[in-house]
Amino acid sequence: MFHSASPRQPPRTLRFKLLPLLALAGFLLACSTREAPVYEEQAYVFGTLVEIKIAGEPEDRARELAATVFREFGRLHGQLHAWKPGPLETVNEAFAHGRSAAVDAETAGIIRDAARYAERSRGLFNPAIGELVRLWGFHAEEFNPRLPDRTAIERLVSARPMLSDVVVDGTAISSRNPAVRLDFGGYAKGYALDLADGYLRGQGVKSALINIGGNVLAVGTRGGRPWRIGIQHPRQPAALATLELQDGEAVGTSGDYQRYFVLDGRRYCHIIDPRTGFPAQGVQAATVVVPRGPEAGTLSDVATKPMFISGVEGWREAARRMGVEQALLIDHEGTIHVTAPLARRLQLLDKAAKLREVP
């Protein structure tokens, strides 16, 4: 295990039949058959398909490394699951009843870290709105096409649950607001990428690709060439574009095609605007590319949420606030709005796609 007592001190199974690469939510690997073989393993963690590719290592060692990563992902998933019995559910129950709860040092660090991102996003990244997630039914495995009670939504929005309501005193935490329900679904996958990146590099791995349901991080290169990934088309079962990743770069995507339901011809996705209590509208997907750094994975996961919620008018400023320069947003009509630094790197596969470059 590469368990870490602190979220910024990276060391953190069953084997599944390999599934078609198109089944990966968010990203598709596009690589040449002429390249050297790569050890690949997949499993279902964090409510999504996870794929690990390791190159340049003997198969036995690559299998052992991948197994360790998957075990740690499973541990983290259990630790941060907001809806099943476990540490976070215990914390949320304590908050609802005005009690404090004891957590381990890692969880306390995650809460502090997420609060820093929430403040930077001006509250649009908000892991404290778990009760809104529950009202909309997005905590379940399957979603019923129904609208929640509007009064209940208004009550929660008026209560304004935020991570700043949470008091962390060592490993004891409490909330000044009983409406706070923690849900780290928009943080955990990126955090897991950073932990896996640190572990694999610490083990001397020079070439790997980690894909957690569309949140991707590259370790080194593949045979001296960058790892190439595909950005999922939000309305077609194919790649919209391809992109070569540099060592340590992380990519994150939030889309309305991952967890959603359609009611009366209107699509409702799992990305909820904390200001209204309703799923964000007018956007199909948001993607960011973050350069190598100790928090590249986490930032790639977090930054897409305020961009998605801010919509066509505000996504670029939201990306700037999060410190992201390589970003794109696909609006409800399918137009790709993309920053100049990322536009230069994209290889569009959908020749009918309309691209609008922004400073």
C-alpha positions as CSV (number, residue, x, y, z in Angstrom):
1,M,0.0,0.0,0.0
2,F,1.0,3.6,-0.5
3,H,-1.3,5.0,2.2
4,S,-0.6,8.6,2.9
5,A,-1.4,10.4,6.1
6,S,-1.4,13.7,4.2
7,P,-3.1,14.4,0.9
8,R,0.1,16.1,-0.4
9,Q,2.6,13.4,0.6
10,P,2.0,10.8,-2.0
11,P,3.3,7.5,-0.9
12,R,-0.7,5.9,-1.7
13,T,-8.5,-7.0,-7.0
14,L,-9.6,-8.6,-8.8
15,R,-8.6,-8.7,-12.4
16,F,-11.3,-7.8,-14.8
17,K,-11.7,-8.9,-18.4
18,L,-10.5,-6.1,-20.6
19,L,-13.3,-4.1,-22.0
20,P,-13.5,-2.3,-25.3
21,L,-11.6,1.0,-25.0
22,L,-14.6,2.9,-26.2
23,A,-16.2,2.0,-22.9
24,L,-13.9,4.3,-21.0
25,A,-15.9,7.3,-19.8
26,G,-14.4,10.5,-21.1
27,F,-11.2,9.4,-22.8
28,L,-10.0,7.0,-25.4
29,L,-6.4,5.9,-25.8
30,A,-5.2,6.3,-29.4
31,C,-1.9,4.5,-29.9
32,S,-0.1,2.8,-32.8
33,T,0.0,-1.0,-33.0
34,R,3.7,-0.7,-33.9
35,E,4.6,0.5,-30.4
36,A,6.0,-1.9,-27.8
37,P,3.4,-3.9,-25.8
38,V,2.0,-2.2,-22.7
39,Y,0.7,-4.0,-19.6
40,E,-3.0,-3.1,-19.2
41,E,-5.4,-3.7,-16.4
42,Q,-9.0,-2.4,-15.7
43,A,-11.3,-2.4,-12.8
44,Y,-14.5,-0.6,-11.7
45,V,-13.7,1.9,-8.9
46,F,-15.1,5.3,-7.9
47,G,-18.3,4.4,-9.7
48,T,-16.5,4.3,-13.1
49,L,-14.1,2.3,-15.2
50,V,-10.5,2.7,-14.2
51,E,-7.6,1.7,-16.5
52,I,-3.9,1.5,-15.8
53,K,-1.3,1.1,-18.5
54,I,2.4,0.5,-17.6
55,A,5.2,0.3,-20.1
56,G,8.8,-0.7,-19.8
57,E,8.4,-3.1,-16.9
58,P,8.4,-6.9,-16.7
59,E,4.8,-8.2,-16.8
60,D,5.0,-9.7,-13.3
61,R,6.2,-6.4,-11.8
62,A,3.7,-4.3,-13.8
63,R,0.9,-6.6,-12.5
64,E,2.1,-6.1,-8.9
65,L,2.3,-2.4,-9.3
66,A,-1.1,-2.1,-10.9
67,A,-2.6,-4.3,-8.2
68,T,-1.2,-2.1,-5.5
69,V,-2.7,1.0,-7.2
70,F,-6.1,-0.7,-7.5
71,R,-6.1,-1.7,-3.9
72,E,-5.4,1.8,-2.8
73,F,-8.1,3.2,-5.1
74,G,-10.5,0.8,-3.5
75,R,-9.5,1.9,0.0
76,L,-9.9,5.6,-0.9
77,H,-13.2,4.9,-2.5
78,G,-14.5,3.3,0.7
79,Q,-13.1,6.1,2.8
80,L,-14.7,8.9,0.7
81,H,-18.0,7.3,-0.3
82,A,-20.7,9.6,0.8
83,W,-23.7,7.2,0.6
84,K,-22.6,3.9,1.9
85,P,-21.6,3.0,5.5
86,G,-18.1,4.3,6.1
87,P,-16.1,7.1,7.5
88,L,-17.6,9.9,5.4
89,E,-21.2,8.7,6.0
90,T,-20.4,8.8,9.8
91,V,-19.2,12.4,9.4
92,N,-22.3,13.4,7.5
93,E,-24.6,11.9,10.1
94,A,-22.7,13.7,12.8
95,F,-23.1,17.0,11.0
96,A,-26.8,16.5,10.5
97,H,-27.2,16.0,14.3
98,G,-24.9,18.9,15.4
99,R,-22.2,16.6,16.6
100,S,-18.5,16.4,15.9
101,A,-16.7,13.4,14.5
102,A,-13.3,12.0,14.5
103,V,-11.5,11.4,11.2
104,D,-8.0,10.2,10.2
105,A,-5.3,12.7,9.3
106,E,-5.7,12.1,5.6
107,T,-9.5,12.9,5.6
108,A,-8.9,16.0,7.6
109,G,-6.2,17.1,5.1
110,I,-8.6,16.4,2.2
111,I,-11.3,18.6,3.7
112,R,-8.8,21.4,4.2
113,D,-7.5,21.0,0.7
114,A,-10.9,20.9,-0.9
115,A,-11.9,24.0,1.0
116,R,-9.0,25.9,-0.5
117,Y,-10.2,24.9,-4.0
118,A,-13.8,25.8,-3.1
119,E,-12.7,29.3,-2.0
120,R,-10.7,29.8,-5.2
121,S,-13.8,28.8,-7.3
122,R,-16.0,31.3,-5.4
123,G,-18.1,28.4,-4.2
124,L,-18.9,26.8,-7.6
125,F,-16.8,23.8,-6.7
126,N,-18.7,22.8,-3.5
127,P,-18.4,19.4,-2.0
128,A,-20.7,20.5,0.8
129,I,-23.9,20.1,-1.3
130,G,-24.3,16.4,-1.0
131,E,-27.9,16.8,0.1
132,L,-28.7,18.4,-3.2
133,V,-27.0,15.5,-5.0
134,R,-29.3,13.2,-3.0
135,L,-32.4,15.2,-3.7
136,W,-31.8,14.9,-7.5
137,G,-31.1,11.2,-7.1
138,F,-27.5,11.3,-8.5
139,H,-26.2,9.4,-5.5
140,A,-27.9,6.2,-6.8
141,E,-26.7,3.7,-9.3
142,E,-29.7,4.4,-11.5
143,F,-31.5,7.7,-11.9
144,N,-35.3,8.2,-11.9
145,P,-36.5,10.9,-14.3
146,R,-38.2,13.1,-11.8
147,L,-37.8,16.6,-10.4
148,P,-37.2,17.0,-6.7
149,D,-39.5,19.0,-4.5
150,R,-38.8,22.7,-5.3
151,T,-39.4,23.7,-1.7
152,A,-36.7,21.3,-0.5
153,I,-34.3,22.7,-3.1
154,E,-35.0,26.3,-2.1
155,R,-34.5,25.4,1.6
156,L,-31.1,23.9,0.9
157,V,-30.0,26.7,-1.3
158,S,-31.1,29.2,1.4
159,A,-29.0,27.3,4.0
160,R,-25.9,27.8,1.8
161,P,-23.9,24.7,2.8
162,M,-20.2,25.4,2.2
163,L,-16.9,23.8,3.2
164,S,-16.1,27.0,5.1
165,D,-18.8,25.8,7.5
166,V,-16.7,22.9,8.5
167,V,-14.3,23.3,11.4
168,V,-11.2,21.1,11.4
169,D,-9.5,20.8,14.7
170,G,-6.7,18.3,14.4
171,T,-8.6,15.1,13.5
172,A,-11.9,16.3,15.0
173,I,-14.3,17.9,12.6
174,S,-17.7,19.6,13.0
175,S,-20.0,21.8,11.0
176,R,-21.6,25.1,12.0
177,N,-24.3,24.3,9.3
178,P,-26.4,21.2,9.7
179,A,-27.2,21.4,5.9
180,V,-23.6,20.4,5.0
181,R,-23.3,16.9,3.6
182,L,-19.9,16.1,2.2
183,D,-19.6,14.5,-1.2
184,F,-16.1,14.4,-2.8
185,G,-17.3,12.9,-6.1
186,G,-15.7,15.9,-7.9
187,Y,-12.4,15.7,-6.1
188,A,-11.6,12.0,-5.3
189,K,-10.6,10.9,-8.8
190,G,-8.1,13.7,-9.2
191,Y,-6.7,13.1,-5.8
192,A,-6.3,9.4,-6.6
193,L,-4.4,10.3,-9.7
194,D,-1.9,12.3,-7.7
195,L,-1.4,9.5,-5.3
196,A,-0.9,6.9,-8.0
197,D,1.5,9.2,-9.8
198,G,3.6,9.7,-6.7
199,Y,3.6,5.9,-6.0
200,L,4.6,4.8,-9.5
201,R,7.3,7.4,-9.8
202,G,8.6,6.4,-6.4
203,Q,8.8,2.8,-7.6
204,G,10.9,3.9,-10.5
205,V,8.2,3.6,-13.2
206,K,9.1,5.7,-16.2
207,S,6.1,5.1,-18.4
208,A,2.4,4.8,-17.4
209,L,-1.0,6.1,-18.1
210,I,-3.7,6.2,-15.4
211,N,-7.3,6.8,-16.5
212,I,-10.1,7.1,-13.9
213,G,-13.3,7.5,-15.9
214,G,-11.9,10.3,-18.1
215,N,-9.5,11.8,-15.6
216,V,-6.1,11.0,-17.0
217,L,-2.5,11.4,-15.9
218,A,0.6,10.5,-17.9
219,V,3.8,9.3,-16.4
220,G,6.8,9.7,-18.7
221,T,6.3,8.8,-22.4
222,R,5.5,5.6,-24.3
223,G,8.6,4.5,-26.1
224,G,10.0,8.0,-26.3
225,R,6.8,9.4,-27.7
226,P,4.0,11.2,-25.8
227,W,1.0,9.2,-24.7
228,R,-1.8,10.0,-27.0
229,I,-5.4,10.2,-25.7
230,G,-8.8,10.9,-27.3
231,I,-11.3,13.5,-25.9
232,Q,-14.7,11.9,-25.8
233,H,-17.4,13.4,-28.1
234,P,-20.3,14.4,-25.8
235,R,-22.9,13.2,-28.2
236,Q,-21.3,10.4,-30.1
237,P,-19.6,7.1,-29.0
238,A,-16.3,8.2,-30.5
239,A,-13.5,10.6,-29.9
240,L,-13.9,14.3,-30.7
241,A,-10.2,15.0,-30.9
242,T,-6.9,13.6,-29.9
243,L,-4.2,15.1,-27.7
244,E,-0.6,14.2,-26.9
245,L,0.2,14.4,-23.2
246,Q,3.6,15.5,-21.8
247,D,5.2,13.8,-18.8
248,G,3.1,14.6,-15.6
249,E,0.3,16.3,-17.4
250,A,-3.2,15.6,-16.2
251,V,-6.5,16.0,-18.1
252,G,-10.0,16.2,-16.6
253,T,-13.4,16.4,-18.2
254,S,-16.9,17.1,-16.8
255,G,-19.8,16.3,-19.1
256,D,-23.5,16.1,-19.1
257,Y,-23.4,12.7,-20.8
258,Q,-21.9,10.8,-17.8
259,R,-24.7,10.9,-15.1
260,Y,-28.0,12.3,-16.3
261,F,-31.6,11.7,-17.0
262,V,-34.0,13.3,-19.6
263,L,-37.4,14.5,-18.6
264,D,-39.9,16.2,-21.0
265,G,-37.1,16.6,-23.5
266,R,-34.7,18.3,-21.1
267,R,-31.4,16.9,-19.9
268,Y,-30.6,17.1,-16.2
269,C,-27.0,16.1,-15.4
270,H,-25.2,15.5,-12.1
271,I,-23.3,18.8,-12.1
272,I,-25.4,21.0,-9.8
273,D,-25.1,24.8,-9.5
274,P,-25.0,25.5,-5.8
275,R,-26.5,29.0,-6.4
276,T,-29.8,27.6,-7.8
277,G,-29.8,24.0,-6.6
278,F,-30.5,22.8,-10.2
279,P,-28.2,21.0,-12.6
280,A,-26.2,23.4,-14.8
281,Q,-27.5,23.9,-18.3
282,G,-26.2,25.1,-21.6
283,V,-23.0,23.0,-21.6
284,Q,-22.2,19.6,-22.9
285,A,-18.6,19.2,-21.6
286,A,-15.6,21.0,-20.1
287,T,-12.0,19.8,-20.3
288,V,-8.7,21.1,-18.8
289,V,-5.1,20.1,-19.2
290,V,-2.9,20.8,-16.2
291,P,0.9,20.7,-16.3
292,R,3.0,18.5,-14.1
293,G,2.9,19.3,-10.4
294,P,2.1,17.8,-7.0
295,E,-1.7,18.6,-7.4
296,A,-2.0,18.2,-11.2
297,G,-4.5,15.4,-10.9
298,T,-6.6,17.1,-8.2
299,L,-6.8,20.4,-10.1
300,S,-7.7,18.7,-13.3
301,D,-10.7,17.1,-11.6
302,V,-11.8,20.2,-9.6
303,A,-11.3,22.9,-12.2
304,T,-13.9,21.6,-14.7
305,K,-16.8,22.0,-12.3
306,P,-16.7,25.9,-11.9
307,M,-16.1,26.1,-15.7
308,F,-19.1,23.9,-16.5
309,I,-21.4,25.8,-14.1
310,S,-20.2,29.2,-15.3
311,G,-21.4,28.4,-18.8
312,V,-20.4,30.0,-22.1
313,E,-20.3,33.5,-20.7
314,G,-18.2,32.8,-17.7
315,W,-16.1,29.6,-18.3
316,R,-12.9,31.4,-19.3
317,E,-12.8,33.5,-16.2
318,A,-13.6,30.5,-14.1
319,A,-10.6,28.7,-15.6
320,R,-8.4,31.7,-14.9
321,R,-9.5,31.7,-11.3
322,M,-8.5,28.1,-11.0
323,G,-5.1,28.8,-12.5
324,V,-5.8,26.8,-15.7
325,E,-4.7,28.1,-19.2
326,Q,-5.4,25.1,-21.3
327,A,-9.1,24.5,-21.3
328,L,-12.1,24.0,-23.6
329,L,-15.9,24.1,-23.2
330,I,-18.5,22.6,-25.5
331,D,-21.7,24.5,-25.5
332,H,-25.3,23.1,-25.9
333,E,-25.0,23.5,-29.7
334,G,-21.7,21.6,-29.9
335,T,-19.5,24.6,-30.5
336,I,-16.0,24.1,-29.1
337,H,-14.7,27.1,-27.2
338,V,-11.0,26.6,-26.6
339,T,-8.1,28.6,-25.3
340,A,-5.3,29.3,-27.7
341,P,-2.7,27.2,-25.9
342,L,-4.9,24.1,-26.1
343,A,-6.2,24.8,-29.6
344,R,-2.6,24.5,-30.9
345,R,-2.4,20.9,-29.5
346,L,-5.8,19.5,-30.4
347,Q,-6.2,17.2,-33.4
348,L,-9.9,17.4,-34.3
349,L,-11.4,14.1,-35.6
350,D,-14.9,15.5,-36.0
351,K,-14.5,17.5,-39.2
352,A,-17.9,19.0,-38.8
353,A,-17.2,20.4,-35.3
354,K,-17.2,24.2,-35.0
355,L,-14.2,25.6,-33.1
356,R,-14.0,29.0,-31.6
357,E,-10.6,30.0,-30.2
358,V,-10.4,32.4,-27.3
359,P,-7.5,34.3,-25.7
